Amino acid sequence: MCDRSGSCTNEGTCQLVLKNRNTGMEMVEHHCKAHLVLRVWEVERDDELDVVDATTLRQPPAPG
């Protein structure tokens, strides 16, 4: 997983919401767009997790 800011690339930050099929609990992860694709691919093969939502987060405007 990327760091909380998702700053591993310049492609923006995405929020991924996952749901545990066994407990019903949801969790939130933050990824850059490149790692989001990989993480969704991993979750699709996981028997315990479902993807609830994936959203691109707005980046604050650059200073200057």
LUMLOTI-654226 format. One record per residue (C-alpha): x, y, z; residue in one letter. Coordinates in steps of 0.5 Angstrom, whole numbers, padded with zeros to 4 digits, always signed. Example, Ala and Ser with C-alpha at 12.3 -4.5 7.8 and 13.67 -1.06 7.14 Angstrom:
REM residues 2
+0025-0009+0016a+0027-0002+0014s
//
This chain:
REM residues 64
+0000+0000+0000m+0002+0007-0001c+0004+0012+0004d-0003+0016+0007r-0001+0021+0002s-0001+0017-0004g+0005+0021-0007s+0009+0015-0010c+0007+0018-0017t+0004+0024-0019n-0002+0021-0022e-0006+0023-0016g-0009+0020-0010t-0015+0015-0010c-0019+0012-0004q-0021+0005-0004l-0026+0002+0001v-0026-0005+0002l-0031-0010+0006k-0029-0016+0010n-0034-0021+0008r-0034-0025+0014n-0035-0019+0019t-0038-0014+0015g-0033-0009+0017m-0031-0004+0012e-0024-0001+0011m-0021+0005+0007v-0014+0005+0004e-0010+0010+0000h-0006+0009-0006h-0004+0012-0012c-0007+0011-0019k-0002+0006-0021a-0002+0002-0014h-0010+0002-0014l-0010-0002-0020v-0006-0007-0017l-0009-0007-0011r-0016-0008-0014v-0014-0014-0018w-0011-0017-0011e-0018-0016-0008v-0022-0019-0014e-0018-0026-0012r-0019-0025-0005d-0024-0029-0002d-0025-0025+0004e-0026-0018+0001l-0030-0014-0003d-0029-0007-0007v-0034-0003-0004v-0032+0004-0008d-0026+0007-0011a-0025+0015-0011t-0020+0019-0014t-0019+0025-0009l-0018+0032-0010r-0011+0034-0010q-0010+0041-0007p-0008+0047-0012p+0000+0047-0012a+0002+0054-0009p+0005+0059-0013g
//
